[in-house]
Amino acid sequence: MAFRCLFGKKSDEAIYNFFPIGVATSILVNEIGFNYFWKMDIVFQESSLTGIPYDLGLYPILGCLFICVIHYKKMTILITFLVFTFVTTFGEYILVCLEKIVYRNEWNIIWTGASYLFAYSIYYVYYKLVRKFILLN
């Protein structure tokens, strides 16, 4: 609903095309991260369960929003990368300050920013492939 308010009905196609890559990217990064680099204050016996709200909700939606901003609002690529990486990293920094996320094995906020930049890069490469082969309107 929020996407329609921002981008109109045309954003539905983008959501259908990009939500799955957002889920896959989030699961990839969070599986590695929860096993080696960070832990949250809510812990389940199976570490994969901790990241489900992020893997199936927040990060795929942010990925779709990232692509919609590039595609429909025609914001420059560099500015979009910088804004989304900074805002997402800052959001996680707040969680670190509130001790909701604890870094381990020398992970820090810089590596967090790099991981978000990596994820947004995957979204962007996938976006270019979709534009080339599927012809996103």
N, CA, C and O atoms as CSV, one atom per row, in Angstrom:
chain,resi,resn,atom,element,x,y,z
A,1,MET,N,N,0.819,-1.186,0.000
A,1,MET,CA,C,0.000,0.000,0.000
A,1,MET,C,C,0.870,1.260,0.000
A,1,MET,O,O,0.592,2.214,-0.727
A,2,ALA,N,N,1.914,1.256,0.812
A,2,ALA,CA,C,2.783,2.436,0.879
A,2,ALA,C,C,3.500,2.657,-0.450
A,2,ALA,O,O,3.726,3.799,-0.851
A,3,PHE,N,N,3.859,1.565,-1.138
A,3,PHE,CA,C,4.522,1.702,-2.424
A,3,PHE,C,C,3.597,2.362,-3.437
A,3,PHE,O,O,4.043,3.181,-4.240
A,4,ARG,N,N,2.316,2.013,-3.408
A,4,ARG,CA,C,1.366,2.631,-4.333
A,4,ARG,C,C,1.224,4.121,-4.059
A,4,ARG,O,O,1.064,4.915,-4.987
A,5,CYS,N,N,1.282,4.500,-2.789
A,5,CYS,CA,C,1.195,5.931,-2.456
A,5,CYS,C,C,2.403,6.687,-2.998
A,5,CYS,O,O,2.275,7.817,-3.467
A,6,LEU,N,N,3.575,6.059,-2.931
A,6,LEU,CA,C,4.802,6.723,-3.366
A,6,LEU,C,C,5.021,6.661,-4.873
A,6,LEU,O,O,5.445,7.642,-5.485
A,7,PHE,N,N,4.727,5.493,-5.476
A,7,PHE,CA,C,5.108,5.266,-6.866
A,7,PHE,C,C,3.934,4.961,-7.791
A,7,PHE,O,O,4.127,4.830,-9.000
A,8,GLY,N,N,2.730,4.847,-7.252
A,8,GLY,CA,C,1.571,4.520,-8.071
A,8,GLY,C,C,1.456,3.022,-8.313
A,8,GLY,O,O,2.237,2.230,-7.786
A,9,LYS,N,N,0.475,2.651,-9.114
A,9,LYS,CA,C,0.201,1.236,-9.365
A,9,LYS,C,C,1.349,0.539,-10.095
A,9,LYS,O,O,1.499,-0.680,-10.006
A,10,LYS,N,N,2.145,1.306,-10.806
A,10,LYS,CA,C,3.245,0.722,-11.574
A,10,LYS,C,C,4.288,0.041,-10.685
A,10,LYS,O,O,5.081,-0.761,-11.179
A,11,SER,N,N,4.300,0.344,-9.392
A,11,SER,CA,C,5.296,-0.250,-8.497
A,11,SER,C,C,5.008,-1.720,-8.198
A,11,SER,O,O,5.900,-2.427,-7.730
A,12,ASP,N,N,3.791,-2.201,-8.454
A,12,ASP,CA,C,3.468,-3.607,-8.196
A,12,ASP,C,C,4.404,-4.548,-8.945
A,12,ASP,O,O,4.870,-5.543,-8.389
A,13,GLU,N,N,4.679,-4.231,-10.206
A,13,GLU,CA,C,5.566,-5.066,-11.015
A,13,GLU,C,C,6.960,-5.131,-10.406
A,13,GLU,O,O,7.582,-6.193,-10.388
A,14,ALA,N,N,7.445,-4.020,-9.916
A,14,ALA,CA,C,8.769,-3.989,-9.295
A,14,ALA,C,C,8.796,-4.851,-8.035
A,14,ALA,O,O,9.770,-5.560,-7.782
A,15,ILE,N,N,7.732,-4.786,-7.252
A,15,ILE,CA,C,7.680,-5.582,-6.023
A,15,ILE,C,C,7.679,-7.070,-6.359
A,15,ILE,O,O,8.388,-7.849,-5.721
A,16,TYR,N,N,6.894,-7.468,-7.346
A,16,TYR,CA,C,6.841,-8.880,-7.740
A,16,TYR,C,C,8.181,-9.369,-8.261
A,16,TYR,O,O,8.550,-10.522,-8.039
A,17,ASN,N,N,8.906,-8.509,-8.945
A,17,ASN,CA,C,10.194,-8.911,-9.511
A,17,ASN,C,C,11.337,-8.886,-8.501
A,17,ASN,O,O,12.256,-9.700,-8.593
A,18,PHE,N,N,11.294,-7.963,-7.537
A,18,PHE,CA,C,12.465,-7.747,-6.693
A,18,PHE,C,C,12.334,-8.255,-5.262
A,18,PHE,O,O,13.347,-8.402,-4.577
A,19,PHE,N,N,11.135,-8.525,-4.795
A,19,PHE,CA,C,10.993,-9.043,-3.432
A,19,PHE,C,C,11.734,-10.374,-3.254
A,19,PHE,O,O,12.417,-10.550,-2.245
A,20,PRO,N,N,11.621,-11.326,-4.209
A,20,PRO,CA,C,12.345,-12.605,-4.024
A,20,PRO,C,C,13.862,-12.454,-3.933
A,20,PRO,O,O,14.496,-13.151,-3.140
A,21,ILE,N,N,14.457,-11.567,-4.722
A,21,ILE,CA,C,15.907,-11.382,-4.626
A,21,ILE,C,C,16.267,-10.722,-3.305
A,21,ILE,O,O,17.353,-10.951,-2.770
A,22,GLY,N,N,15.364,-9.904,-2.774
A,22,GLY,CA,C,15.587,-9.319,-1.460
A,22,GLY,C,C,15.594,-10.368,-0.364
A,22,GLY,O,O,16.419,-10.320,0.549
A,23,VAL,N,N,14.668,-11.318,-0.458
A,23,VAL,CA,C,14.621,-12.418,0.516
A,23,VAL,C,C,15.894,-13.252,0.415
A,23,VAL,O,O,16.513,-13.568,1.431
A,24,ALA,N,N,16.282,-13.607,-0.798
A,24,ALA,CA,C,17.475,-14.447,-0.992
A,24,ALA,C,C,18.734,-13.746,-0.489
A,24,ALA,O,O,19.563,-14.368,0.174
A,25,THR,N,N,18.883,-12.472,-0.795
A,25,THR,CA,C,20.058,-11.724,-0.350
A,25,THR,C,C,20.088,-11.592,1.165
A,25,THR,O,O,21.137,-11.752,1.790
A,26,SER,N,N,18.941,-11.303,1.747
A,26,SER,CA,C,18.860,-11.160,3.201
A,26,SER,C,C,19.196,-12.464,3.905
A,26,SER,O,O,19.939,-12.467,4.887
A,27,ILE,N,N,18.660,-13.561,3.415
A,27,ILE,CA,C,18.955,-14.863,4.026
A,27,ILE,C,C,20.439,-15.174,3.913
A,27,ILE,O,O,21.046,-15.648,4.872
A,28,LEU,N,N,21.029,-14.912,2.754
A,28,LEU,CA,C,22.453,-15.173,2.563
A,28,LEU,C,C,23.304,-14.397,3.565
A,28,LEU,O,O,24.147,-14.976,4.250
A,29,VAL,N,N,23.083,-13.094,3.647
A,29,VAL,CA,C,23.890,-12.255,4.533
A,29,VAL,C,C,23.629,-12.597,5.999
A,29,VAL,O,O,24.568,-12.708,6.787
A,30,ASN,N,N,22.351,-12.767,6.369
A,30,ASN,CA,C,22.027,-13.025,7.774
A,30,ASN,C,C,22.456,-14.411,8.244
A,30,ASN,O,O,22.827,-14.573,9.406
A,31,GLU,N,N,22.414,-15.406,7.374
A,31,GLU,CA,C,22.887,-16.736,7.780
A,31,GLU,C,C,24.371,-16.695,8.134
A,31,GLU,O,O,24.792,-17.249,9.149
A,32,ILE,N,N,25.143,-16.046,7.305
A,32,ILE,CA,C,26.574,-15.909,7.598
A,32,ILE,C,C,26.760,-15.048,8.845
A,32,ILE,O,O,27.534,-15.393,9.738
A,33,GLY,N,N,26.051,-13.935,8.896
A,33,GLY,CA,C,26.215,-13.006,10.011
A,33,GLY,C,C,25.813,-13.573,11.349
A,33,GLY,O,O,26.565,-13.446,12.316
A,34,PHE,N,N,24.639,-14.202,11.440
A,34,PHE,CA,C,24.193,-14.744,12.725
A,34,PHE,C,C,25.082,-15.893,13.198
A,34,PHE,O,O,25.204,-16.123,14.402
A,35,ASN,N,N,25.693,-16.605,12.277
A,35,ASN,CA,C,26.557,-17.713,12.679
A,35,ASN,C,C,27.954,-17.264,13.090
A,35,ASN,O,O,28.599,-17.930,13.901
A,36,TYR,N,N,28.438,-16.140,12.541
A,36,TYR,CA,C,29.822,-15.766,12.783
A,36,TYR,C,C,30.038,-14.365,13.358
A,36,TYR,O,O,31.005,-14.160,14.092
A,37,PHE,N,N,29.179,-13.398,13.053
A,37,PHE,CA,C,29.555,-12.020,13.319
A,37,PHE,C,C,28.651,-11.241,14.260
A,37,PHE,O,O,29.117,-10.268,14.854
A,38,TRP,N,N,27.419,-11.600,14.428
A,38,TRP,CA,C,26.566,-10.832,15.332
A,38,TRP,C,C,25.508,-11.728,15.944
A,38,TRP,O,O,25.231,-12.824,15.458
A,39,LYS,N,N,24.927,-11.234,17.023
A,39,LYS,CA,C,23.796,-11.920,17.638
A,39,LYS,C,C,22.832,-10.855,18.141
A,39,LYS,O,O,23.224,-9.725,18.431
A,40,MET,N,N,21.576,-11.236,18.235
A,40,MET,CA,C,20.543,-10.310,18.693
A,40,MET,C,C,20.170,-10.647,20.121
A,40,MET,O,O,20.500,-11.721,20.623
A,41,ASP,N,N,19.478,-9.721,20.774
A,41,ASP,CA,C,19.078,-9.964,22.154
A,41,ASP,C,C,18.001,-11.048,22.251
A,41,ASP,O,O,17.854,-11.674,23.300
A,42,ILE,N,N,17.253,-11.273,21.178
A,42,ILE,CA,C,16.281,-12.367,21.135
A,42,ILE,C,C,16.957,-13.529,20.427
A,42,ILE,O,O,17.304,-13.423,19.251
A,43,VAL,N,N,17.144,-14.624,21.125
A,43,VAL,CA,C,17.867,-15.753,20.562
A,43,VAL,C,C,17.002,-17.001,20.645
A,43,VAL,O,O,16.426,-17.308,21.688
A,44,PHE,N,N,16.921,-17.712,19.533
A,44,PHE,CA,C,16.249,-18.997,19.476
A,44,PHE,C,C,17.316,-20.078,19.388
A,44,PHE,O,O,18.465,-19.792,19.049
A,45,GLN,N,N,16.948,-21.308,19.688
A,45,GLN,CA,C,17.915,-22.395,19.563
A,45,GLN,C,C,18.420,-22.494,18.130
A,45,GLN,O,O,19.607,-22.733,17.904
A,46,GLU,N,N,17.543,-22.314,17.177
A,46,GLU,CA,C,17.930,-22.294,15.765
A,46,GLU,C,C,18.176,-20.840,15.381
A,46,GLU,O,O,17.241,-20.041,15.346
A,47,SER,N,N,19.424,-20.494,15.093
A,47,SER,CA,C,19.769,-19.086,14.849
A,47,SER,C,C,19.050,-18.503,13.638
A,47,SER,O,O,18.895,-17.285,13.552
A,48,SER,N,N,18.613,-19.330,12.709
A,48,SER,CA,C,17.919,-18.835,11.519
A,48,SER,C,C,16.600,-18.167,11.861
A,48,SER,O,O,16.168,-17.255,11.156
A,49,LEU,N,N,15.956,-18.607,12.933
A,49,LEU,CA,C,14.654,-18.049,13.298
A,49,LEU,C,C,14.740,-16.595,13.732
A,49,LEU,O,O,13.783,-15.840,13.561
A,50,THR,N,N,15.857,-16.201,14.282
A,50,THR,CA,C,16.021,-14.838,14.766
A,50,THR,C,C,15.886,-13.825,13.628
A,50,THR,O,O,15.353,-12.734,13.833
A,51,GLY,N,N,16.352,-14.165,12.462
A,51,GLY,CA,C,16.359,-13.231,11.348
A,51,GLY,C,C,15.131,-13.250,10.464
A,51,GLY,O,O,15.067,-12.480,9.505
A,52,ILE,N,N,14.149,-14.099,10.744
A,52,ILE,CA,C,12.989,-14.218,9.856
A,52,ILE,C,C,12.267,-12.894,9.625
A,52,ILE,O,O,11.936,-12.602,8.476
A,53,PRO,N,N,11.999,-12.071,10.649
A,53,PRO,CA,C,11.321,-10.798,10.364
A,53,PRO,C,C,12.120,-9.895,9.425
A,53,PRO,O,O,11.542,-9.119,8.664
A,54,TYR,N,N,13.426,-9.997,9.480
A,54,TYR,CA,C,14.276,-9.195,8.610
A,54,TYR,C,C,14.372,-9.818,7.214
A,54,TYR,O,O,14.336,-9.114,6.205
A,55,ASP,N,N,14.497,-11.157,7.174
A,55,ASP,CA,C,14.651,-11.864,5.903
A,55,ASP,C,C,13.388,-11.842,5.056
A,55,ASP,O,O,13.469,-11.790,3.828
A,56,LEU,N,N,12.242,-11.879,5.682
A,56,LEU,CA,C,10.978,-11.927,4.936
A,56,LEU,C,C,10.223,-10.604,4.953
A,56,LEU,O,O,9.146,-10.501,4.366
A,57,GLY,N,N,10.770,-9.600,5.612
A,57,GLY,CA,C,10.051,-8.341,5.731
A,57,GLY,C,C,10.901,-7.130,5.433
A,57,GLY,O,O,10.873,-6.604,4.321
A,58,LEU,N,N,11.654,-6.684,6.415
A,58,LEU,CA,C,12.336,-5.396,6.336
A,58,LEU,C,C,13.297,-5.290,5.150
A,58,LEU,O,O,13.172,-4.365,4.347
A,59,TYR,N,N,14.238,-6.200,5.025
A,59,TYR,CA,C,15.270,-6.064,4.000
A,59,TYR,C,C,14.742,-6.235,2.578
A,59,TYR,O,O,15.154,-5.478,1.699
A,60,PRO,N,N,13.855,-7.185,2.309
A,60,PRO,CA,C,13.286,-7.228,0.952
A,60,PRO,C,C,12.485,-5.973,0.608
A,60,PRO,O,O,12.516,-5.514,-0.534
A,61,ILE,N,N,11.774,-5.418,1.580
A,61,ILE,CA,C,11.022,-4.186,1.324
A,61,ILE,C,C,11.980,-3.028,1.054
A,61,ILE,O,O,11.740,-2.224,0.154
A,62,LEU,N,N,13.057,-2.940,1.822
A,62,LEU,CA,C,14.054,-1.899,1.559
A,62,LEU,C,C,14.684,-2.076,0.180
A,62,LEU,O,O,14.952,-1.093,-0.510
A,63,GLY,N,N,14.922,-3.328,-0.227
A,63,GLY,CA,C,15.461,-3.592,-1.561
A,63,GLY,C,C,14.506,-3.139,-2.651
A,63,GLY,O,O,14.927,-2.544,-3.643
A,64,CYS,N,N,13.213,-3.421,-2.471
A,64,CYS,CA,C,12.207,-2.973,-3.447
A,64,CYS,C,C,12.138,-1.453,-3.484
A,64,CYS,O,O,12.038,-0.857,-4.556
A,65,LEU,N,N,12.190,-0.839,-2.334
A,65,LEU,CA,C,12.164,0.626,-2.273
A,65,LEU,C,C,13.390,1.217,-2.970
A,65,LEU,O,O,13.286,2.212,-3.687
A,66,PHE,N,N,14.535,0.604,-2.756
A,66,PHE,CA,C,15.784,1.023,-3.403
A,66,PHE,C,C,15.621,1.010,-4.927
A,66,PHE,O,O,15.968,1.981,-5.598
A,67,ILE,N,N,15.097,-0.081,-5.464
A,67,ILE,CA,C,14.917,-0.209,-6.911
A,67,ILE,C,C,13.858,0.767,-7.415
A,67,ILE,O,O,14.030,1.383,-8.467
A,68,CYS,N,N,12.778,0.907,-6.678
A,68,CYS,CA,C,11.719,1.842,-7.100
A,68,CYS,C,C,12.228,3.273,-7.152
A,68,CYS,O,O,11.865,4.027,-8.056
A,69,VAL,N,N,13.055,3.651,-6.204
A,69,VAL,CA,C,13.617,5.007,-6.207
A,69,VAL,C,C,14.492,5.201,-7.437
A,69,VAL,O,O,14.433,6.253,-8.074
A,70,ILE,N,N,15.292,4.219,-7.776
A,70,ILE,CA,C,16.147,4.325,-8.960
A,70,ILE,C,C,15.307,4.337,-10.233
A,70,ILE,O,O,15.524,5.168,-11.116
A,71,HIS,N,N,14.349,3.415,-10.326
A,71,HIS,CA,C,13.615,3.227,-11.573
A,71,HIS,C,C,12.542,4.291,-11.809
A,71,HIS,O,O,12.438,4.832,-12.910
A,72,TYR,N,N,11.756,4.589,-10.797
A,72,TYR,CA,C,10.616,5.481,-10.994
A,72,TYR,C,C,10.907,6.940,-10.670
A,72,TYR,O,O,10.355,7.840,-11.304
A,73,LYS,N,N,11.755,7.176,-9.707
A,73,LYS,CA,C,12.063,8.557,-9.319
A,73,LYS,C,C,13.300,9.089,-10.032
A,73,LYS,O,O,13.612,10.277,-9.954
A,74,LYS,N,N,13.996,8.203,-10.723
A,74,LYS,CA,C,15.178,8.586,-11.510
A,74,LYS,C,C,16.238,9.300,-10.674
A,74,LYS,O,O,16.911,10.216,-11.148
A,75,MET,N,N,16.373,8.860,-9.419
A,75,MET,CA,C,17.418,9.402,-8.557
A,75,MET,C,C,18.754,8.823,-9.036
A,75,MET,O,O,18.797,7.682,-9.494
A,76,THR,N,N,19.824,9.580,-8.939
A,76,THR,CA,C,21.111,9.076,-9.418
A,76,THR,C,C,21.532,7.845,-8.618
A,76,THR,O,O,21.209,7.704,-7.438
A,77,ILE,N,N,22.250,6.973,-9.287
A,77,ILE,CA,C,22.645,5.696,-8.692
A,77,ILE,C,C,23.524,5.918,-7.459
A,77,ILE,O,O,23.283,5.322,-6.410
A,78,LEU,N,N,24.525,6.760,-7.583
A,78,LEU,CA,C,25.460,6.987,-6.481
A,78,LEU,C,C,24.747,7.539,-5.251
A,78,LEU,O,O,24.963,7.060,-4.138
A,79,ILE,N,N,23.909,8.532,-5.448
A,79,ILE,CA,C,23.178,9.119,-4.316
A,79,ILE,C,C,22.265,8.079,-3.683
A,79,ILE,O,O,22.173,7.997,-2.458
A,80,THR,N,N,21.591,7.286,-4.503
A,80,THR,CA,C,20.692,6.251,-3.977
A,80,THR,C,C,21.473,5.230,-3.157
A,80,THR,O,O,21.052,4.865,-2.060
A,81,PHE,N,N,22.606,4.767,-3.680
A,81,PHE,CA,C,23.441,3.830,-2.932
A,81,PHE,C,C,23.871,4.433,-1.601
A,81,PHE,O,O,23.765,3.786,-0.559
A,82,LEU,N,N,24.353,5.664,-1.633
A,82,LEU,CA,C,24.843,6.303,-0.407
A,82,LEU,C,C,23.729,6.500,0.617
A,82,LEU,O,O,23.917,6.210,1.798
A,83,VAL,N,N,22.581,6.986,0.178
A,83,VAL,CA,C,21.473,7.243,1.107
A,83,VAL,C,C,20.985,5.947,1.727
A,83,VAL,O,O,20.845,5.861,2.947
A,84,PHE,N,N,20.722,4.937,0.905
A,84,PHE,CA,C,20.189,3.686,1.437
A,84,PHE,C,C,21.201,2.980,2.329
A,84,PHE,O,O,20.833,2.448,3.376
A,85,THR,N,N,22.472,2.966,1.929
A,85,THR,CA,C,23.497,2.321,2.753
A,85,THR,C,C,23.644,3.052,4.083
A,85,THR,O,O,23.702,2.418,5.137
A,86,PHE,N,N,23.705,4.375,4.040
A,86,PHE,CA,C,23.874,5.149,5.268
A,86,PHE,C,C,22.671,4.999,6.192
A,86,PHE,O,O,22.846,4.764,7.388
A,87,VAL,N,N,21.465,5.128,5.672
A,87,VAL,CA,C,20.266,5.059,6.516
A,87,VAL,C,C,20.116,3.672,7.132
A,87,VAL,O,O,19.797,3.555,8.315
A,88,THR,N,N,20.339,2.625,6.349
A,88,THR,CA,C,20.225,1.266,6.886
A,88,THR,C,C,21.307,1.006,7.929
A,88,THR,O,O,21.034,0.411,8.972
A,89,THR,N,N,22.521,1.444,7.657
A,89,THR,CA,C,23.614,1.271,8.622
A,89,THR,C,C,23.341,2.061,9.895
A,89,THR,O,O,23.584,1.568,10.997
A,90,PHE,N,N,22.841,3.275,9.752
A,90,PHE,CA,C,22.516,4.090,10.922
A,90,PHE,C,C,21.409,3.434,11.758
A,90,PHE,O,O,21.461,3.461,12.987
A,91,GLY,N,N,20.422,2.854,11.097
A,91,GLY,CA,C,19.369,2.126,11.818
A,91,GLY,C,C,19.940,0.981,12.634
A,91,GLY,O,O,19.542,0.764,13.778
A,92,GLU,N,N,20.876,0.247,12.041
A,92,GLU,CA,C,21.503,-0.836,12.792
A,92,GLU,C,C,22.403,-0.295,13.898
A,92,GLU,O,O,22.505,-0.908,14.960
A,93,TYR,N,N,23.050,0.834,13.668
A,93,TYR,CA,C,23.881,1.444,14.701
A,93,TYR,C,C,23.041,1.778,15.938
A,93,TYR,O,O,23.491,1.596,17.069
A,94,ILE,N,N,21.836,2.261,15.718
A,94,ILE,CA,C,20.933,2.542,16.840
A,94,ILE,C,C,20.645,1.261,17.617
A,94,ILE,O,O,20.638,1.268,18.848
A,95,LEU,N,N,20.406,0.154,16.894
A,95,LEU,CA,C,20.161,-1.122,17.569
A,95,LEU,C,C,21.390,-1.600,18.338
A,95,LEU,O,O,21.263,-2.202,19.404
A,96,VAL,N,N,22.577,-1.333,17.801
A,96,VAL,CA,C,23.810,-1.688,18.521
A,96,VAL,C,C,23.927,-0.856,19.794
A,96,VAL,O,O,24.281,-1.381,20.850
A,97,CYS,N,N,23.632,0.436,19.699
A,97,CYS,CA,C,23.689,1.309,20.884
A,97,CYS,C,C,22.673,0.893,21.942
A,97,CYS,O,O,22.935,1.020,23.138
A,98,LEU,N,N,21.530,0.403,21.514
A,98,LEU,CA,C,20.498,-0.076,22.447
A,98,LEU,C,C,20.760,-1.511,22.919
A,98,LEU,O,O,19.976,-2.080,23.680
A,99,GLU,N,N,21.866,-2.079,22.457
A,99,GLU,CA,C,22.287,-3.443,22.798
A,99,GLU,C,C,21.267,-4.499,22.364
A,99,GLU,O,O,21.119,-5.534,23.013
A,100,LYS,N,N,20.575,-4.229,21.269
A,100,LYS,CA,C,19.679,-5.215,20.670
A,100,LYS,C,C,20.458,-6.136,19.737
A,100,LYS,O,O,20.059,-7.274,19.493
A,101,ILE,N,N,21.571,-5.628,19.222
A,101,ILE,CA,C,22.488,-6.409,18.392
A,101,ILE,C,C,23.871,-6.284,19.011
A,101,ILE,O,O,24.298,-5.191,19.382
A,102,VAL,N,N,24.563,-7.405,19.118
A,102,VAL,CA,C,25.920,-7.423,19.656
A,102,VAL,C,C,26.840,-7.979,18.583
A,102,VAL,O,O,26.610,-9.069,18.059
A,103,TYR,N,N,27.884,-7.223,18.257
A,103,TYR,CA,C,28.857,-7.686,17.276
A,103,TYR,C,C,29.889,-8.567,17.959
A,103,TYR,O,O,30.192,-8.395,19.140
A,104,ARG,N,N,30.425,-9.515,17.193
A,104,ARG,CA,C,31.478,-10.385,17.707
A,104,ARG,C,C,32.452,-10.699,16.579
A,104,ARG,O,O,32.197,-10.357,15.424
A,105,ASN,N,N,33.545,-11.337,16.901
A,105,ASN,CA,C,34.592,-11.692,15.934
A,105,ASN,C,C,35.047,-10.487,15.110
A,105,ASN,O,O,35.176,-10.567,13.888
A,106,GLU,N,N,35.284,-9.388,15.790
A,106,GLU,CA,C,35.813,-8.155,15.221
A,106,GLU,C,C,34.899,-7.505,14.174
A,106,GLU,O,O,35.365,-6.692,13.376
A,107,TRP,N,N,33.632,-7.844,14.168
A,107,TRP,CA,C,32.672,-7.165,13.292
A,107,TRP,C,C,32.413,-5.777,13.863
A,107,TRP,O,O,32.404,-5.608,15.083
A,108,ASN,N,N,32.205,-4.794,13.017
A,108,ASN,CA,C,31.930,-3.433,13.487
A,108,ASN,C,C,30.969,-2.743,12.529
A,108,ASN,O,O,30.526,-3.345,11.552
A,109,ILE,N,N,30.651,-1.507,12.800
A,109,ILE,CA,C,29.656,-0.778,12.015
A,109,ILE,C,C,30.156,-0.521,10.593
A,109,ILE,O,O,29.346,-0.398,9.674
A,110,ILE,N,N,31.458,-0.438,10.397
A,110,ILE,CA,C,32.016,-0.259,9.051
A,110,ILE,C,C,31.729,-1.499,8.202
A,110,ILE,O,O,31.306,-1.386,7.051
A,111,TRP,N,N,31.963,-2.685,8.777
A,111,TRP,CA,C,31.656,-3.925,8.061
A,111,TRP,C,C,30.150,-4.041,7.803
A,111,TRP,O,O,29.725,-4.581,6.782
A,112,THR,N,N,29.365,-3.534,8.728
A,112,THR,CA,C,27.918,-3.535,8.539
A,112,THR,C,C,27.554,-2.692,7.322
A,112,THR,O,O,26.765,-3.120,6.479
A,113,GLY,N,N,28.125,-1.504,7.232
A,113,GLY,CA,C,27.882,-0.654,6.066
A,113,GLY,C,C,28.312,-1.327,4.778
A,113,GLY,O,O,27.630,-1.228,3.758
A,114,ALA,N,N,29.458,-2.020,4.827
A,114,ALA,CA,C,29.934,-2.744,3.636
A,114,ALA,C,C,28.974,-3.867,3.259
A,114,ALA,O,O,28.746,-4.115,2.075
A,115,SER,N,N,28.409,-4.551,4.260
A,115,SER,CA,C,27.468,-5.637,3.950
A,115,SER,C,C,26.183,-5.094,3.337
A,115,SER,O,O,25.610,-5.725,2.450
A,116,TYR,N,N,25.722,-3.930,3.798
A,116,TYR,CA,C,24.538,-3.318,3.186
A,116,TYR,C,C,24.851,-2.838,1.769
A,116,TYR,O,O,24.021,-2.974,0.870
A,117,LEU,N,N,26.029,-2.285,1.569
A,117,LEU,CA,C,26.432,-1.872,0.223
A,117,LEU,C,C,26.484,-3.083,-0.711
A,117,LEU,O,O,26.067,-2.998,-1.866
A,118,PHE,N,N,26.993,-4.200,-0.212
A,118,PHE,CA,C,27.030,-5.447,-0.979
A,118,PHE,C,C,25.610,-5.891,-1.345
A,118,PHE,O,O,25.350,-6.256,-2.491
A,119,ALA,N,N,24.702,-5.860,-0.383
A,119,ALA,CA,C,23.318,-6.278,-0.645
A,119,ALA,C,C,22.655,-5.363,-1.670
A,119,ALA,O,O,22.002,-5.846,-2.595
A,120,TYR,N,N,22.813,-4.061,-1.521
A,120,TYR,CA,C,22.216,-3.130,-2.490
A,120,TYR,C,C,22.864,-3.290,-3.870
A,120,TYR,O,O,22.210,-3.067,-4.889
A,121,SER,N,N,24.132,-3.670,-3.907
A,121,SER,CA,C,24.787,-3.943,-5.191
A,121,SER,C,C,24.166,-5.156,-5.877
A,121,SER,O,O,23.988,-5.159,-7.095
A,122,ILE,N,N,23.838,-6.179,-5.103
A,122,ILE,CA,C,23.161,-7.349,-5.670
A,122,ILE,C,C,21.813,-6.944,-6.237
A,122,ILE,O,O,21.457,-7.359,-7.340
A,123,TYR,N,N,21.053,-6.137,-5.498
A,123,TYR,CA,C,19.761,-5.653,-6.000
A,123,TYR,C,C,19.947,-4.906,-7.318
A,123,TYR,O,O,19.182,-5.094,-8.263
A,124,TYR,N,N,20.970,-4.060,-7.370
A,124,TYR,CA,C,21.166,-3.240,-8.560
A,124,TYR,C,C,21.567,-4.093,-9.764
A,124,TYR,O,O,21.070,-3.866,-10.867
A,125,VAL,N,N,22.451,-5.062,-9.574
A,125,VAL,CA,C,22.838,-5.955,-10.675
A,125,VAL,C,C,21.620,-6.734,-11.163
A,125,VAL,O,O,21.419,-6.887,-12.368
A,126,TYR,N,N,20.817,-7.220,-10.236
A,126,TYR,CA,C,19.601,-7.933,-10.607
A,126,TYR,C,C,18.644,-7.004,-11.351
A,126,TYR,O,O,18.006,-7.420,-12.318
A,127,TYR,N,N,18.541,-5.765,-10.913
A,127,TYR,CA,C,17.705,-4.764,-11.587
A,127,TYR,C,C,18.158,-4.584,-13.035
A,127,TYR,O,O,17.327,-4.543,-13.943
A,128,LYS,N,N,19.461,-4.478,-13.256
A,128,LYS,CA,C,19.975,-4.320,-14.613
A,128,LYS,C,C,19.651,-5.543,-15.464
A,128,LYS,O,O,19.315,-5.407,-16.640
A,129,LEU,N,N,19.749,-6.744,-14.877
A,129,LEU,CA,C,19.399,-7.960,-15.618
A,129,LEU,C,C,17.911,-7.990,-15.957
A,129,LEU,O,O,17.528,-8.367,-17.065
A,130,VAL,N,N,17.087,-7.596,-15.009
A,130,VAL,CA,C,15.635,-7.564,-15.254
A,130,VAL,C,C,15.318,-6.565,-16.353
A,130,VAL,O,O,14.509,-6.856,-17.234
A,131,ARG,N,N,15.929,-5.416,-16.319
A,131,ARG,CA,C,15.679,-4.415,-17.363
A,131,ARG,C,C,16.118,-4.918,-18.722
A,131,ARG,O,O,15.488,-4.612,-19.734
A,132,LYS,N,N,17.185,-5.682,-18.752
A,132,LYS,CA,C,17.703,-6.171,-20.033
A,132,LYS,C,C,16.867,-7.312,-20.601
A,132,LYS,O,O,16.584,-7.347,-21.799
A,133,PHE,N,N,16.471,-8.252,-19.728
A,133,PHE,CA,C,15.829,-9.469,-20.222
A,133,PHE,C,C,14.317,-9.524,-20.028
A,133,PHE,O,O,13.624,-10.160,-20.822
A,134,ILE,N,N,13.792,-8.876,-18.997
A,134,ILE,CA,C,12.364,-8.951,-18.716
A,134,ILE,C,C,11.652,-7.668,-19.136
A,134,ILE,O,O,10.428,-7.649,-19.272
A,135,LEU,N,N,12.400,-6.624,-19.336
A,135,LEU,CA,C,11.853,-5.338,-19.760
A,135,LEU,C,C,10.876,-4.766,-18.762
A,135,LEU,O,O,9.681,-4.664,-19.036
A,136,LEU,N,N,11.381,-4.396,-17.616
A,136,LEU,CA,C,10.601,-3.708,-16.605
A,136,LEU,C,C,10.176,-2.355,-17.148
A,136,LEU,O,O,11.011,-1.581,-17.616
A,137,ASN,N,N,8.881,-2.065,-17.088
A,137,ASN,CA,C,8.380,-0.784,-17.645
A,137,ASN,C,C,8.492,0.329,-16.642
A,137,ASN,O,O,8.122,1.465,-16.937
